Amino acid sequence: MLQLEGLVLGTGAKPFDLQCPPASLTVVLGRNLSGKSALCRVIAGLDSPAAGRVLVDGLDQAEVPLRQRPVAMVYQAFVNYPHWTVAQNIASPLRARGTDQQTMRRHVEAIAESVGLQPFLGRLPEQLSGGQQQRLAIARALAKDARVLVMDEPFVNLDYKLRETLREELVELVRARNICVVYTTSDPAEALALGDQLVLVAAQGPLQAGDPMHLYRAPASIAAADLLSEPGINRLEDAGVVYAVRPEHVDLEAPDAENRALTMTVQDTQTNGSQTYVYGVVQGQEWVARLEGLRQLQAGEHRTLYVRDADLLALPG
């Protein structure tokens, strides 16, 4: 169990109070400079918080020497020892603890098998693909026998299909080894797909935390709703109330439900092969609609957009 008690990253920042149980994956979602990496470094013991405590299994980690803390960190860059083989890289934490050769060899083989690296134990890191190098970094962290694994945007430098594969493997690994993982990302789709619980961060502190789909359906503020939207939310003001509208909740056809009809002046459209993004102006505000399929709209035309009343999020700023 990882616990954050009144953890403050910087002066004036909101405190983190969070519990991350074993066999769970906590995703920290935030934009650049939001505090994601700072939180990782504090949990890993690389930096000290302005206030508060980090506890693992009830023990304040400030009272534990850094080398003995059951926490390991994996970065987005492939941090491996370049002149050591895969086997030697995985064995490095075991060797530092004085593990005997037979036990070390057995652990290295078991860990390598769990991350799909057993056929490559004799290779150097430069002979591995990007995904294999990141698997190696994870394997070395596991060899530390860490109960908490902190991962700071670990797959951001990999292509989409490989990221998807490694995320699936990570979930299986978390369950199999009964470890707690803290995983940071700036991608809301990844956060919703991966996390057992989700923490939204901004300005070095938490915005909201809880079940990912609950946060998506019931954000506590405009900032929380915007962070969980890609592209960002649209804003609609009516009778003094500010509503957030997600781009995926906008359509060109009237839904079979109570809805709001709005007029957009189209400015531009973009497609990604399966979706069309329509950019324009609604009631003086810049809007974007994310539509399924390929749509043909012309700049300058006026189109009626529909939003279900149930998808209007009335939120405080």
N, C-alpha and C positions, 0 to 999 in steps of 0.2 A: 504494500500500500504506500503510495506517494501522497503526501499531504502538504499543501501550501497554506500556511497560517499567517494572515495579515502581511503577506509578502509585498513589499513596495519596491519597485525598480528604481524610482527616481523621485526627487523632491516634487511634491504636489500631485504625484500619480495616485490613482485609485489602487487599493490593495487587492491582491489575489487571495481568495479563500477557496480552496479547491481540493477535492479528493479524487485520486485516480487509483482504482482497485487493480489487483493483479489480473492478468489475462484480458486487459482492456487497452483500447487505443484512444487516447485523447488528442484531438486535432485542435491546434491553435491557428486560427485564421486571422490574418491581418495584412495590411498593405506594407510597402517598404517603409522602414523607420517607425513602425507602429509599436515595436517592443518585442516582437517574436524572438529574434535572436538573443536579445538581452535576457529574456525569460529562460531560454535554453541554457545560456551560460551560467546563470545563477543556480538553476536546478543541478547542472553538472558540477558545480563547485568552482567554476573558473572565475567567477566574479562574486562579489558580496552584495547582498541587497541593501537598500537604504534602511529597511526595517523588515521585521517578520522572520519566519522560519521555514526551512525545508526539512520535512521529516520523511524518513523511509522506515516503514514498520515501527512507527512511533518514536524513532530515535532522531534527535536533532542532528542534522549532518554537519553543522558547525562544530560539533564536538568530536567528529570523526576525521582523522588525517585524510587528506585528499586521495592518496593512493589506496586507501582502504575503503573508500566509499563505494557502495554497490550500484554505481551510476556510470553509464558509458554514453558517449556522444558520437553521433555520425553526422558529418557535414555534407553540404551539397557538392563540394569538391572531393575527389577521390584521394583521401589521405591514407596512403599505404607506403610501406618502406620499399623503395624502388629496387634495391639490390638484394632483397630477400625473396625467396620463392613464396608461393601461396601458403604452403605448409608452414614456413618459417614466420610469415606474417601472422597467421592465426595463432601460432604457438607463442608469440612474443609476450602476451600477458601471463601465460602459464609459466614461461621460463622466468619471468620477473618474480613470480611467487615461489620459485624453487621447486616446481613440480617435477617428479621423477620422469625419466624418459618414457617408460612404458605407459604410464598414465597420460602423459602429454600426447603421445602418439594416438592413443585411443580417443581422447577428447578432440584432437584435431580432425581425425577422420569422421567422427560423429557430427561435429559442427559443419565440416565441409559438405557432408552429405545433406544436412538439413537446409543448406542454402544453394545446393546444386553445383558445388565446386570440386567434388571429389575427383573427377577426371583431370583436374588442372593443378593438382597439388605441387607438381614439379615446375610449374611455369612461373615466370616473373610477371609482376603487375603489368608491364608494358605489352606483354603478349596476350592480355585479356581484353575483351570488349568493354565498353563503358559500363554496361549492366553488370558484367562479371566483376569489374573493379569495385562497384558499389556493393555487390554481394560480399566481396572480400572485406571491405570496411565494416560491414554489419557482422560478419563472422568473427573478426577480431574483437569487436565489442562484446559479442556473446561469449567469447573465450575468457573475458574478464569476469564471467559469472555474475554479470550485472542483473539486478532485479528491476532496474529502471533504465530504459533505453531512450535517450533524447535524440531526436532526428530533426535537424534544421534544414528543411526543404531538400531532402536527400535525393530526390529524383528529378529535380527541375532541369538538369542539363541533359536529360535523356529524351529520346523521341517518344511520341505518344503511346504507341503500342507497347514499348518496353516498360514505360511507367505503369501502364495498366497491369502488365504481367507481374512486375515487382510489388505493386500494391497488393495484389491477390496473395502473393507468396508471404508478404509481411503479415497479413491478417492470419494466415495459417500458422506462421511462426509464433505470433503472440499467444495464440490459443495453446499451441503444443508445448511451449516452454513456460507458460504461466507468468509471463513478464508484463510489466506496465510500460507502455510506449507513449511518449509525448512527441507529437509529429506536427511540424509547422508547415504552413502553405499559404500562398496568396490566391489560390484557385478555389472559388466557392464550390464548384462542381466536385472537385477532389475532396473537399472537406465534408460535403454531404454524403458522398459515397463511402468514405473511409472510416469516419469517426464513430465510436460508441458514445462519446460525448464531445461537445464542441465548445470552444472558448473563443469568443470574438474579442479582439484586442485593438486598441487605438490609443495614442498618446501615452504609451507605456503602461496602460492599465486595462482591465477588463471592461467590455461593454455589456456582455451578457454571456451566460454559460448554461448548458443543459443539453437535452436530447437534440440532435441536429435537425430533425424534421419539425420539432416544436419551435425551434428558433426560426426556421424558415417560415412557418405558418403564423407565428405570433412574435415577431421581433418587438423588442421593447422600445425602440426609437428609430427615427429616420436613418441615423448612422448605422445601426445594426442591420436594418433592412437593406441599405445600400451595399454594405459589406458582403451580404449574402446574395448579391445579384450581379450577373455578368452578361451584358453591360449593366451599368448602374441603374438604379430605380428612376422612374419618371415621377415628377411631382405635379399634383393637381390640387388647386385651392378652390373650395366651394363653401360659401357662407361662413368664411372665417376658419374653416377646418382644412388642414393640410393632409392630403392623402399621398401615400406612396403606392405606385403601380409598377409591378415588375414587367419588364419588356416581354416576357413569355406569356403574360396574361392579357396581352393586347391582340385583337384579331380584326380582320376585315369583314368577317361575317358575324351577324348577330347571334349570340349564343342562345340556347334554349333555357334561358333563366333571366331573372331581373338583371338589367344591365344599364350602363351609361353609354350614350352615343356621343362621340367627340369628333371634331373636325381637325384633321392634320393638313398642314401645307407641306408637301413632300419636298425635301431638299436633296436627298441622295439615297441610293440603295446599294447594298453589298450582299454577296452570296458566298457561302462556304461549301457549296455543292448540295447540301441537304436543307439549308435554311436561308432565309432572306432577312437581312436587317434593314429596316426602313427608318431613315432619319428624317426628322421634320420638326415643325413647331405646332404646339397645341396650346391655345390660350396664352400665347406669349412665352411659353416655356419650351426648351428643347427636349424632344422626346425621341425614343427609339422603340420600335416594335420588332420583336423577334418572331418571325413567322415560319411555320413549317413549309417546306417545299420551295420551289423557285417561283418568284412573283415578279411581274413586270409593272413597275410604276415609274412615272416620269417626273422629273424635277419640276416643281411649280404647280403640279396638279393638287386639287383638294380632294381628300379621301375621308370617308367616315370610318372611324375606329370604334370598336366596342370593347368595353371592359365590364365583366360581371360585377355586380354590386358586392358579391362575397369576396372579390379580389381587391377591393379598395381597402387599403390599410390606413386607418386614421391613427396617426402616431405623433407623439411629442417630438420636437426637434432634438 
